[in-house]
């Protein structure tokens, strides 16, 4: 809930023009609606997860960036 209030505050103060939300929680829908109503462009990053239709509806751009499993990410060893 705190993040939703932060989105609203930043929107009202005109501190942001573009919001990139990396989430799949539909609790953000009211904050998303508010931000877009106030003219903020909202980009939703889903990280390959399924999200509710309301989140897609209130996004200007949806980025579905799949996350690679940890086993596929190269490990850096300290030498």
MODASUL-V324210 format. One record per backbone hydrogen bond with DSSP energy under -0.5 kcal/mol. CO is the residue of the C=O (numbers start at 1). NH is the residue of the N-H. E is the energy in kcal/mol with one decimal. If there is no record, write none. Layout:
# MODASUL-V324210
co->{CO | CO}
nh->{NH | NH}
e->{E | E}
This chain:
# MODASUL-V324210
co->{1 | 2 | 3 | 4 | 5 | 6 | 7 | 8 | 9 | 10 | 10 | 11 | 17 | 19 | 19 | 20 | 21 | 21 | 24 | 25 | 26 | 28 | 29 | 30 | 31 | 32 | 33 | 34 | 35 | 36 | 41 | 41 | 42 | 42 | 43 | 43 | 44 | 44 | 45 | 46 | 47 | 52 | 52 | 53 | 54 | 56 | 61 | 61 | 62 | 63 | 63 | 63 | 64 | 69 | 69 | 70 | 75}
nh->{5 | 6 | 7 | 8 | 9 | 10 | 11 | 12 | 13 | 15 | 16 | 14 | 41 | 21 | 43 | 22 | 23 | 45 | 26 | 28 | 29 | 32 | 33 | 34 | 35 | 36 | 37 | 38 | 40 | 39 | 19 | 43 | 60 | 61 | 21 | 45 | 46 | 63 | 23 | 49 | 67 | 55 | 56 | 57 | 58 | 59 | 44 | 63 | 64 | 46 | 47 | 65 | 66 | 72 | 73 | 73 | 77}
e->{-1.9 | -2.2 | -2.4 | -2.1 | -2.6 | -2.7 | -2.0 | -2.7 | -2.2 | -2.3 | -0.8 | -1.3 | -2.9 | -0.7 | -3.3 | -0.6 | -0.9 | -2.9 | -0.6 | -1.9 | -1.5 | -2.6 | -2.9 | -2.3 | -2.5 | -2.3 | -2.4 | -1.6 | -2.5 | -1.6 | -3.1 | -0.5 | -2.8 | -1.5 | -3.2 | -0.5 | -0.6 | -3.4 | -0.8 | -2.0 | -0.6 | -1.0 | -1.4 | -2.6 | -1.5 | -1.3 | -3.0 | -0.5 | -0.6 | -2.3 | -0.6 | -1.0 | -0.8 | -1.8 | -0.7 | -0.8 | -0.6}
